Amino acid sequence: MGGNAYGQATDQAGPYVQISAGDVHTCGLRADGTVSCWGKNDARTHGSAGPFTQFNSAYAHNCGVTTRGDVDCWGLDTTWDHIVVVGQIGPFTQVATSVGHTIALRPDGQVHGWGVDNYGEGRDRLGVNYTQITAGYNHNCAIKQNTGAECWGGDLYGQSSPGAGGYLQVSAGHLHTCGLKVDGTLACWGYNFYDQVADVPGGTYVQVASGHGHACAIATDDRVLCWGRNDHGQAIPPVVGGPGVSYTWDGFYPPVEDAPTLNVVKAGSAVPLKFSLGGDKGLAVIAAGSPASGPLGCATLDPAGDLRPAQAAGKTALTYDPASDTYTYVWKTDKAWAGTCRVLSLTLADGTEHRAALQFK
């Protein structure tokens, strides 16, 4: 599921004992300790040493715990991913890596960190006995021996502020975190622009995994449920337009851009929403009740109310220009929105949802 421009979401023959997804590549750990990767490889993400007992994929690199307990990394070596050239001597039992930093768990429960350290995310975490770790964009979370959840690093959106109670597992996404509680229920905290925090499903689960703006969990009845960002089908949407409907999406075009860009527009103006679907797909490409908009916190970019259907400016809501291969929906905004922010949601007939954030002057 999700974007597959480089083959990163293509099914692979197993068996695998663990998988982990990066930005445009995916890797799997086999029973013999070798790691196989697929997807984009211009960052050398497909090469590995090993054998490994556990590994983790990040933006354009991977790190693994070797059978001798050390941490080896491979992939892109840039300012953001410079940590891949660092070999860490163990013993370690788990590694968790992100865009610019990595943390590793020692057998005594201490955490060793390295890489980018703007908010303390790349530092050692000593004096607490942890049993599981996870790394987000600029924060980390861990389970303490007494099942309490603890996070450190960036906390602008509350991604490092877990709720009270006992947890069995935590998973850090880009700027949000989700946790599996001891009673099997889920809780999420942090950045909520795609409702990845607000739309946590009920029920009981055995594992949770957080992505860039979405999350998925395995329920006790073996179903996989996903919620949050769904612009590439990564949240397993219902097929609104019927079997076989699928579009190629590469984002909104200016003057409106995808989140987290906060687009500034004049309240009461007609705002063109431009996008491409990879060719002329007809004019029945938008799902019923869409587009829709709702209030948004300007500082946090958290949705602050229900979404309501948008109003089109003019008689023709949607047009297609073959010369530029772009669709345009002209949105009629309200003068009363001056001084506020809103989220604009566009759901297509293939079930994918695409969002933009706007500030009205």
ABEGO torsion letter per residue (X at the ends): XEBAAAGAABBBBOBBABBBBBAABBBBBBAAGBBBBBEBAAAGAABBBOBBABBBBBAABBBBBBAAGBBBBBEBBBAAAAAAABBBBOBBABBBBBAABBBBBBAAGBBBBBEBAAAGAABBBBGBBBABBBBBAABBBBBBAAGBBBBBEBAAAGAABBBBEBBABBBBBAABBBBBBAAGBBBBBEBAAAGAAAABBBEBBABBBBBAABBBBBBAAGBBBBBEBAAAGAAGBBBAAEBGBBBBBAEBBOABBBOABBBBBBBGBBBBBBBBAGEBAEAAABBBGOBBBBBBBAAAGBBAEBBBBBBBBEABABBBBAAAGBBBBBBBBBAAABGBBBBBBBBBAAGBBBBBBBBBX
